[in-house]
Structures are given as C-alpha cells and as structure tokens.
Amino acid sequence: MRVTNIMMINNMKYNVNNNMSRLERLQYETSQGKKFRYPSDDPIGVSRSLKFYTDIAKGEQHLKNANDAVSWMNTTEAALNELNAVVLRAHELTVQAANGPNLEELDKIQTEIIELKESMIQIANSTYSGRRLFSGFQTDRDLIDKDGNYNINLE
C-alpha cells in the first residue's frame, strides 16, 4: 500500500483534533474541578460519584441526629435537675411543717408548696424543638394538665 501525502495530512489532522479534544477536556477538568461534564463521559464514574454524595449526605444526617440526641439529653437532664431541686425543696418544707410551726408559717409553707406544684407541672411539660420531653411517643401533648393530673394515656 502506498502512503500518500493526503493520507499523512489526514492522519496528522486526526491526531491534532484528538489532542485538542483531550486538551479541552483536561482544561475543563482543571478549571471546574469536575472529572466529567456529562454522564456519558464516564457512566461508572457518575455512578460512583452519586454513591459518594449519598454516603456523605447520610454521614451528615447521622451527625445531625447525634447532635440532636445530645441536645435532647442535655435538655432532659436539665429538666430533671430542676425537678429534683423542686422535690428537695418540697421535702424540706414538709419536714418543717411536720415539726409543728405556728399557723402563719403553715400558710407560707402551703403557698410555697402550691408554687412548687405549678413549677413541677411546668417542668413536666418541658419541650425541646416543639416536642414534649416526658410524654413518651405522644410528644405533641402535655404530660400533666394544670391540675396535676396525667394528660396522656399511660397504657
């Protein structure tokens, strides 16, 4: 077979065009920071990339859930500490009332006990992100009503 000048020129043009295409693709990858422009450029790479993005999103969601759980637990612990302080104060007042103080002190103790009860109701109905802390799965309802009775079904 005879190699003509036209064949050599066509071969050279073909190679130059291929080199220009590769150069353009590499410049795009470098400037955009992306490996491919269209899914047809690398279908397997697109599949892997989508999986990586999904995995990253799952990891970020797990982190958000963990942070939310820690905040929920911190809020619950703070509410329980407040409740403990209220119960201790109520205990102190009942011991003081049992020791036989005068009538004026009993009225003050009664008033403070009523305030402590209201405080306990408020603490029992504490919320975090719009959800009640101590209502179990019924987080949209108060645990205790204003009279101190359970407001949810305990069964």
SULQUIBEL-V454950 format. One line per field, one symbol per residue. psi: psi as a letter, one per 40 degrees, with the letter a starting at -180 (. if undefined). burial: b if it has 16 or more other C-alpha atoms within 10 Angstrom, else e. A space follows every 50 residues. Layout:
BEGIN
psi: ???
burial: ???
END
This chain:
BEGIN
psi: hhhidddddddddddddddddddddddddddefidididedgdddddddd dddddddddddddddddddddddddddddddddddddddddddddddeef iiddddddddddddddddddddddfiihfehhdeebegeeiidhaeeeih eihe.
burial: eeeeeeeeeeeeeeeeeeeeeeeeebeeeeeeeebbeeeeeeeeebeeee eeeeeeeeeeeeeeeeeeeeebeebbeebeeebeebbeebeebeeebeee eeeeebeebeeebeebbeebbbbbbbbeeebbbbbeeebebbbbeeeeee eeeee
END
